[in-house]
Amino acid sequence: MTRKTILLLALAAPALLSAQQVADLGQVSLSKWNIGSAQFSGIAPLGDNRYAMVSDKEPTDGFFTFRIDQNTTTGEVASVYLEGFYGNANPTVDSTGISVRDCEGIAYFPTAGTIFISGEGDQAILEYGMDGQPTGRRLNVPAIFGVDNIVHNYGFEALSYDATTARFWTTTESTLKSDGNAAGPSHPEAQNLLRLQSFDNNLQPVAQYAYRMDHGKNSDYGKIYAYGVPEVTALPDGRLLVLEREADVSNGYLSSEVNCKIFLVNPTQGWQIDSSTNLQQLDANRFLVKTLIHSFTTKLTPFKQTFANYEGMCLGAKLLDGSQTVLLVSDSQGGYGKGPVHLKDYIRVLILPAVM
């Protein structure tokens, strides 16, 4: 195969993917396997059908490990087994006894056999041993992502690592203060501008790219509204899946909904920026080109109680036909609700076309 042919195939990949249909197997409550309610905000594959999951409101910073078996023909989740929780023996907690780290994203680093967890409370990405104890190492996060420059509760949620490309990836959930206004009720006209940041195996920053989110709603906001990128997933060929999530909880709860869009981007074909780049003045052609590959909505109505706030996403099992599955997990806020209506922790399976 010539170099020109390889380049043409790479350029055509997003179009090929969009021409193929992503299969969505729908959501299944983790209670089916007797998994109790939590606040799952991130998931990462460990290999051999094992996964690490992080919950953002635990008494200690750390992670759960699960075994998740999938049918290798259909992709359906066959069983979920909670192995245990591994947490920091000396956490820093707030007045309510909850870890101040606000753990959101998680990635497995097979080179060292360790876990990295991003914290929205401290805007740090720290390394933990498989026993849940901090190693003292961290990703060297550029100063622009510091805790004083994020909109409250809109910092690091996303985290992913791919061993083939040897790259970590993260971004803030919404626009940094220095880059403009965050989309939402206070600024309904705003469009979120993000910085996708990568790191190498030496834990050093490598490259940064500009990412423009779709416009969210601009009126009729509910009592709770959140719009941003809670997760990214790195693919072995250097591309990324980016989850854009818009959650709107109505004043009376009924008619609440979450809209999720998953985009494919290719940083290897993008224009690199740095911390000095003015995103407001950046040429539109220098933001990453994104291709919508799938979208879905969950709702809370008298007749349809599927509401699920998806925050975690990672690669799942590869199927016998070569298709790649993607697992998504939702945050139920510990089974939040009153009376007969309670949020549930869901797992959802997507099947990407074999062309990937």
C-alpha positions as MATLAB code, in Angstrom:
seq = 'MTRKTILLLALAAPALLSAQQVADLGQVSLSKWNIGSAQFSGIAPLGDNRYAMVSDKEPTDGFFTFRIDQNTTTGEVASVYLEGFYGNANPTVDSTGISVRDCEGIAYFPTAGTIFISGEGDQAILEYGMDGQPTGRRLNVPAIFGVDNIVHNYGFEALSYDATTARFWTTTESTLKSDGNAAGPSHPEAQNLLRLQSFDNNLQPVAQYAYRMDHGKNSDYGKIYAYGVPEVTALPDGRLLVLEREADVSNGYLSSEVNCKIFLVNPTQGWQIDSSTNLQQLDANRFLVKTLIHSFTTKLTPFKQTFANYEGMCLGAKLLDGSQTVLLVSDSQGGYGKGPVHLKDYIRVLILPAVM';
ca = [
       0.000    0.000    0.000;
       1.452    3.375   -0.988;
       1.835    6.318    1.354;
      -0.728    8.242   -0.743;
      -3.275    5.432   -0.350;
      -2.751    5.337    3.420;
      -3.260    9.110    3.613;
      -6.470    8.930    1.563;
      -7.834    6.154    3.769;
      -7.046    8.150    6.893;
      -8.797   11.231    5.509;
     -11.809    9.144    4.500;
     -12.146    7.350    7.849;
     -14.603    9.826    9.474;
     -16.809    9.739    6.375;
     -16.705    5.943    6.287;
     -17.673    5.786    9.941;
     -20.558    8.211    9.552;
     -21.824    6.158    6.612;
     -21.946    3.096    8.855;
     -24.473    2.900   11.648;
     -23.345    2.735   15.264;
     -25.419    0.088   17.043;
     -26.842    1.164   20.402;
     -27.879   -1.755   22.624;
     -29.627    0.562   25.079;
     -29.093    0.908   28.805;
     -29.319   -1.763   31.484;
     -29.459   -1.034   35.218;
     -26.468   -2.304   37.173;
     -28.965   -3.443   39.817;
     -29.602   -6.391   37.509;
     -26.329   -7.768   38.888;
     -26.943   -6.528   42.451;
     -24.624   -3.541   42.095;
     -25.631   -0.844   44.584;
     -26.101    2.831   43.748;
     -23.018    5.035   43.477;
     -21.850    8.159   41.679;
     -19.858    6.637   38.828;
     -18.111    9.276   36.757;
     -15.406    7.373   34.893;
     -14.434    3.921   33.620;
     -11.224    2.442   32.184;
     -10.332   -1.022   30.828;
      -7.714   -3.016   32.756;
      -7.638   -5.967   30.360;
      -9.136   -9.469   30.566;
     -12.696   -8.091   30.935;
     -11.739   -6.122   34.053;
     -12.427   -2.420   34.497;
     -11.679    0.329   37.000;
     -14.470    2.770   37.824;
     -14.307    5.992   39.797;
     -17.063    7.549   41.900;
     -16.916   11.284   42.561;
     -18.332   11.456   46.097;
     -16.556    8.805   48.142;
     -14.997    9.201   51.622;
     -11.618    8.554   50.057;
     -10.081    9.061   46.642;
      -9.686    5.727   44.898;
     -11.410    3.338   42.530;
     -13.621    0.269   42.209;
     -12.662   -2.731   40.104;
     -15.262   -4.730   38.206;
     -15.390   -7.722   35.940;
     -17.711   -6.992   33.005;
     -18.325   -9.887   30.631;
     -19.852   -9.266   27.216;
     -21.305  -11.656   24.663;
     -18.586  -11.707   22.006;
     -21.149  -12.070   19.222;
     -23.817   -9.538   20.191;
     -21.862   -7.240   22.495;
     -24.517   -7.442   25.200;
     -23.365   -7.306   28.810;
     -23.675  -10.829   30.187;
     -22.556  -10.196   33.762;
     -21.121   -7.535   36.043;
     -19.213   -8.430   39.199;
     -17.879   -5.940   41.744;
     -14.439   -7.073   42.899;
     -13.732   -4.352   45.444;
     -12.809   -0.764   46.247;
      -9.228    0.445   46.645;
      -8.774    3.847   48.256;
      -6.239    6.252   49.700;
      -5.559    5.339   53.331;
      -4.939    8.989   54.205;
      -7.413   11.072   52.196;
      -8.068   14.777   52.599;
     -11.789   15.209   53.218;
     -14.254   18.089   53.554;
     -16.577   18.863   56.466;
     -18.991   16.147   55.324;
     -16.292   13.479   55.229;
     -16.051   13.314   51.417;
     -12.747   13.393   49.525;
     -11.903   16.918   48.388;
     -10.395   15.558   45.178;
     -13.840   15.106   43.544;
     -12.544   12.200   41.443;
     -14.028   12.277   37.943;
     -11.880   10.607   35.266;
      -9.799    7.442   35.317;
      -7.200    5.779   33.095;
      -5.081    2.640   33.378;
      -1.351    3.020   32.663;
      -0.147   -0.489   31.742;
       3.499    0.569   31.414;
       3.657    1.013   35.183;
       0.613   -1.065   36.118;
      -0.960    1.946   37.805;
      -4.129    4.049   37.746;
      -4.402    7.776   37.049;
      -7.385    9.718   38.396;
      -8.347   13.280   37.480;
      -9.815   15.447   40.219;
     -12.158   18.345   39.615;
     -11.582   19.614   43.150;
      -7.822   20.063   42.747;
      -7.433   20.037   38.931;
      -4.695   17.434   39.328;
      -4.235   14.051   37.633;
      -2.590   11.762   40.180;
      -1.158    8.256   39.967;
      -2.312    5.444   42.275;
      -1.045    1.920   42.774;
      -3.459   -0.952   42.266;
      -3.883   -0.943   46.043;
      -5.408    2.538   45.805;
      -2.475    4.362   47.406;
      -1.032    7.496   45.727;
       2.436    6.951   44.286;
       3.400   10.618   44.490;
       3.559   10.985   40.704;
       1.203   13.082   38.577;
       0.729   14.346   35.044;
       2.489   17.671   34.537;
      -0.667   19.686   33.867;
      -0.107   23.097   32.198;
      -0.872   26.039   34.492;
      -3.729   27.244   32.283;
      -5.844   24.347   33.625;
      -5.339   25.430   37.255;
      -8.220   25.323   39.718;
      -8.495   29.129   39.784;
      -9.098   29.216   36.010;
     -12.014   26.775   35.813;
     -15.683   27.595   36.132;
     -16.809   25.963   39.391;
     -17.653   22.272   38.890;
     -16.570   22.400   35.236;
     -12.979   21.235   35.478;
     -11.285   17.918   34.695;
     -13.848   15.158   34.155;
     -12.423   13.456   31.088;
      -9.376   11.161   31.137;
      -8.199    8.400   28.810;
      -4.997    6.559   27.895;
      -4.079    4.459   24.871;
      -1.036    2.180   24.984;
      -0.584    2.010   21.199;
      -0.109    5.753   20.816;
       1.336    6.095   24.350;
      -0.818    9.125   25.033;
      -3.000   10.358   27.894;
      -5.851   12.725   26.970;
      -7.929   15.113   29.041;
      -9.954   18.315   28.784;
     -12.059   20.489   31.041;
     -15.808   19.970   31.019;
     -16.470   23.553   29.932;
     -14.688   26.714   28.811;
     -11.832   28.000   30.955;
     -12.367   31.471   32.405;
      -9.510   32.839   30.314;
     -11.087   31.477   27.125;
     -14.543   33.060   27.456;
     -17.945   32.405   28.938;
     -19.283   28.944   29.753;
     -22.505   28.057   27.930;
     -25.524   27.955   30.235;
     -28.241   30.069   31.857;
     -25.839   32.924   32.693;
     -24.548   33.076   29.107;
     -27.157   31.460   26.817;
     -25.462   32.825   23.709;
     -22.057   31.272   24.508;
     -20.488   28.332   22.689;
     -18.033   26.260   24.719;
     -14.417   26.355   23.508;
     -12.204   23.653   25.011;
      -8.566   22.594   25.003;
      -7.825   18.903   24.437;
      -4.483   18.170   26.117;
      -2.260   15.110   25.635;
       0.620   13.761   27.738;
       3.305   11.174   27.013;
       4.568    8.182   29.009;
       6.927   10.503   30.879;
       3.798   12.286   32.171;
       4.743   15.468   30.311;
       2.393   17.608   28.176;
       2.867   16.902   24.471;
       0.223   18.641   22.392;
      -2.895   20.761   22.790;
      -5.803   21.204   20.368;
      -8.817   23.520   20.177;
     -12.254   21.919   20.309;
     -15.567   23.692   19.729;
     -18.702   22.173   21.232;
     -22.101   22.326   19.562;
     -24.486   25.045   20.736;
     -26.610   23.964   23.694;
     -30.087   25.215   24.467;
     -30.455   28.986   24.932;
     -33.716   29.261   26.887;
     -36.178   27.403   29.126;
     -33.514   26.090   31.492;
     -34.525   23.851   34.379;
     -33.443   24.020   38.037;
     -30.201   22.167   37.271;
     -28.370   22.517   33.968;
     -25.004   21.084   32.961;
     -23.450   21.226   29.519;
     -19.962   20.082   28.689;
     -17.580   17.238   27.859;
     -17.528   14.688   30.694;
     -15.426   12.102   28.857;
     -13.048   11.318   25.997;
     -11.879    7.904   24.800;
      -8.566    7.424   23.009;
      -8.473    5.029   20.048;
      -5.372    3.030   19.006;
      -5.009    4.952   15.722;
      -4.707    8.340   17.441;
      -8.304    9.421   17.036;
     -10.586   10.301   19.942;
     -14.223    9.836   20.833;
     -15.594   12.930   22.562;
     -18.824   12.806   24.578;
     -20.834   16.043   24.667;
     -23.503   15.844   27.376;
     -26.361   18.295   28.036;
     -28.353   17.565   31.204;
     -31.410   19.632   32.084;
     -33.400   18.872   35.246;
     -36.772   20.638   35.201;
     -38.235   22.430   38.209;
     -40.785   19.671   38.744;
     -38.353   16.907   37.642;
     -40.790   15.485   35.073;
     -39.682   16.353   31.513;
     -36.038   16.310   32.644;
     -33.688   14.945   29.997;
     -30.082   14.294   29.069;
     -28.897   14.674   25.483;
     -25.675   12.867   24.567;
     -23.660   13.275   21.375;
     -20.509   11.314   20.560;
     -18.076   12.818   18.089;
     -14.981   11.438   16.368;
     -11.953   13.733   16.041;
      -8.463   13.169   14.670;
      -5.795   15.262   16.435;
      -3.079   13.870   14.139;
      -4.661   15.946   11.373;
      -5.372   18.947   13.593;
      -3.665   22.276   14.207;
      -1.725   22.393   17.460;
      -2.194   25.308   19.831;
      -0.549   26.252   23.118;
      -1.597   27.933   26.345;
      -1.026   31.391   24.848;
      -3.491   30.813   21.977;
      -6.555   33.068   22.091;
      -9.453   30.702   21.384;
     -11.903   33.569   20.883;
      -9.806   34.883   18.005;
      -8.670   31.526   16.623;
      -9.563   30.851   12.985;
     -12.530   28.477   12.831;
     -10.542   26.162   10.549;
      -8.021   25.553   13.324;
     -10.489   23.886   15.652;
     -10.551   20.087   15.367;
     -12.882   18.766   12.696;
     -15.483   16.595   14.400;
     -17.854   13.980   13.007;
     -21.044   13.052   14.850;
     -21.211    9.257   15.046;
     -24.085    8.759   17.489;
     -26.577   10.592   19.687;
     -29.261    9.572   22.155;
     -31.563   11.118   24.756;
     -32.709    9.842   28.132;
     -35.848   11.266   29.754;
     -37.911   11.432   32.910;
     -41.624   11.530   32.120;
     -44.666    9.840   33.671;
     -44.424    7.186   30.961;
     -40.679    7.034   30.256;
     -38.235    6.923   33.151;
     -34.938    6.387   31.328;
     -33.179    9.504   32.690;
     -29.453    8.777   32.957;
     -26.566   11.211   33.247;
     -23.709    9.539   31.362;
     -20.260   10.618   32.537;
     -17.999    7.593   31.941;
     -16.953    6.055   28.602;
     -14.251    3.631   27.502;
     -13.512    0.866   25.004;
     -15.176   -2.435   25.798;
     -14.699   -5.891   24.291;
     -13.856   -6.538   20.653;
     -16.420   -8.787   19.005;
     -15.772  -11.856   16.880;
     -16.574   -9.936   13.688;
     -13.914   -7.329   14.504;
     -16.331   -4.666   15.743;
     -15.283   -2.557   18.717;
     -17.685   -1.977   21.590;
     -17.822    1.126   23.745;
     -19.111    1.077   27.328;
     -20.831    4.047   28.950;
     -21.787    4.364   32.627;
     -24.121    6.860   34.262;
     -24.022    8.761   37.547;
     -27.204    8.219   39.577;
     -26.081   10.550   42.388;
     -26.297    7.619   44.765;
     -29.782    6.615   43.595;
     -31.145   10.141   44.023;
     -34.913   10.529   44.121;
     -38.072   10.478   46.166;
     -40.997    8.088   46.302;
     -41.171    5.592   43.438;
     -38.813    7.556   41.186;
     -35.114    6.994   41.830;
     -32.189    7.454   39.477;
     -30.368    4.276   38.517;
     -26.803    3.426   37.622;
     -26.868    2.265   34.011;
     -24.382    0.629   31.687;
     -24.830    1.144   27.948;
     -23.118   -0.615   25.044;
     -22.394    0.921   21.644;
     -20.921   -1.081   18.765;
     -18.689    0.828   16.395;
     -18.544   -0.244   12.744;
     -15.837   -2.768   11.922;
     -14.349   -0.190    9.517;
     -12.655    1.371   12.521;
];
